[in-house]
Amino acid sequence: MPTYSTVFIPCPYCDAKVQARVLAEKEHGAGEDYEAYQYAFAECSNCNQALVATREWVYDYDGSQGWGPYVREWPHPEVLLHSNIAKPVRRSLEEAKRCFSSKSFMACAVMCGRAIEAICREKVGATYLGDGLQKMKAEKIIDDKLFEWGKALQKERNIGAHAGEDVTSRQDASDVMDFAIAISEYVYVLDDKYKAYVERKAEKTP
């Protein structure tokens, strides 16, 4: 029997992070615009389904460097958070993803609420989620649709944050995590892209 190296990759079939067997691996050196990265073709050690993952060479804040964790590219690529999202927001969203992976769905919703509260604190100085969403809508930082998503998120966050009989289902947790990521990307990524687009067009206008 051949001996395989193993990596930890979230398996979408098992709905859990598994120790997958690496059947083949390909490394690419760094280029002018990107760091070195690796592809791994693996199989889940639990259900034997095929998985494809990548990892990048990363530099940490303390000056250390090395290979980062593998991220599943196929099937159902993992959602990666944009680097422009503020660190406190990104930290809560990463925690929400970990809670979801461990099937702690109420905790996932709570961390999603924490992420949006961090946006509210930074953008409009609001301490509470409901007040912050209202202020961000009033100041046109978010639109009506994102405001409604934020209210739905607040409802699920409250289920986890306060004692009661209600629970957050897996699907509800998945939805509010999508809402939280969408709001974060709108505020920190898409709005900046639009502003850069407008400025670029203005510079070209005679």
N, C-alpha and C positions, 0 to 999 in steps of 0.2 A: 504493500500500500504506500503510495507517495505521501510525503509529509508536506502539508500546506501551512503557510503563515496565515494568521487570522487578523481581522480588523473588526471594529465595532461600527456597524451601520444600521440605521433604522430600517427595518423590513416592513413594507407596506402591507404585506400579506399577513404577517404575524402581529402587526400593529405594536411593535416593540423594537427596542434596540437589541440587536443580536450580534453574536460573535460569528462573523461570516468567514468562510474559507476563501482565500485569494487564489484563484485558479491561474490568473495571468496579470501581469503588471507592466505598464509602459511609462517611462519617465521622459519628460521634455524639459530641456534646459531653459534658462531664463532668456527672455528677449528684451528688446529695447523698451517695450511698453508693458511687460508682464514678468512676474517672478516664475521660477521653475515650478512645474506641477507634475502630478502623476495621475494616471488612470489605473483603476483596478477593476478587473472582471472577477466577480466573486459569486458564491452561492450561500444562501442562508443555511446555517447549520441546523436549523430547526425544521424548516419546510422544504429546503433544497431548491428554492426558486432562485433564478439568476438575478444578480444585482450589478449595476455599474456605478462606480463612485469615483470622485476626484478629490485631490487635496493639493494645497499650495504650500510653497515655502513662505513662512511668515516670520516677521520680526516683531518681537514683543516690546512692551514699554520699557522693560528693564534692560534692554539691549541684547537679550538672548534671541536666538533664532533656531528654526528647525521646521520640520513638517507639521502642518496643522492637521486637524482632524479630517477624516474622510467625510464627504458630503454626497449623498445619493443623487445621481443624475438620471437614473432610469431604474425601474419605472417610477412615474409620479415624482418628478424632481422635488427635492426639499426646497422650501421657501427660504431664501437668504435675505437678510436685512441689509438695506442700503447703508453704506458707511456715512452718508450725510445725516442720517437720523441721529439726534442728540444722544450722547452716551447714556444718560439716565433712562431715557425712553427705550433705547435698544436693550439695555440691561434687563428691564422688566419684560420686554417682549421675548427675549431669550429664555427668561425664567418661565414665562407662560408656555413656551414651546416644550420645555422640559417637563412641566406639570402635565401637559396634554399627553406627552409620550408615556408618562407613568400612570395615565388614566386618572389623574387628580383633576377632574373637570371643573369643580367649583374653584379650586385654587388657581387654575388656568384663567378663569374669568376674572378673579380678583387681581391677578397680575396684569391682565389686559387693562383693567380699570386704572391700576397704578401707573401704567404707561401713559394713558391719556391724561391723567391728572398731572403728570410731569410736563406734558405739553402745555396744559392750561396754566400751570405755575410759571413756566418760562414766557409764554406768549402774552398772557393777559393778567398775570399776577394773582390768579384765582387759586384758593386753597382747596375748594371742593369741586368735584367733578361736574355736578349739575350746573352750578353757577359758572364754572369755566366754559362749559359747552355753550351756554347762553351768550356769554361775553364773546367767545370766538366767532359765533354766528353773527352777532351784532357788528363786530369789527370786520366781518367778511374774510376771516382767516379760514373758515370752513363754510361750505354752502349748505343749503337745506337738506340735501340728501345725506351728507356726512353728519349733519346734526342729528338726523333720525337714527343713523347707525350708532352714533354715540349714545343716544338715549337707550337704545336696545342693549348696548354694552353695559350701561349703568345699571339697568334692571338685573342683568345676569350677575354683575359684580356684587350687587346688594344681596343676592341669594347666598353667595359664598361668604360675604362679610358679616352677615347678621344671622343669628340663630332663628331657625324656622323649619317648616316641614318641606318646603320646596327644595328641589335639587336641580343642578345644571346637567343636562344630558351631554353625551359625547358630541352630538350634532350641534347643540347650542354652543358648546365651548369652541368647536371648530369655526362656527359662524362669527362669534364675537372676536376670535383671534384674527380672522380675516378682516373684520371691521377695524380693529385696532391697527393692524398693519397698513390698511388702506388709508386711514386717517393720518398716520405717521408719514407715509410716503407722500401724501398730498401736501402736507404742511412743509416737510423738509426737503423733498426731492422735486416733485412736479411743479410746485410754485416757483422754486428757484430756476428750474429749466425754462418755464414760461417767461420769467423776467429776463433771463439771459437771451431768449429768443427775441423779445420785444426790443431790447437794447441793441442787439445785433442788426435787426431790421432798421432801426432808427439811424444807425451809423451809415447804412447803405443808402438811405433816402437823400437825394440831392437837395 
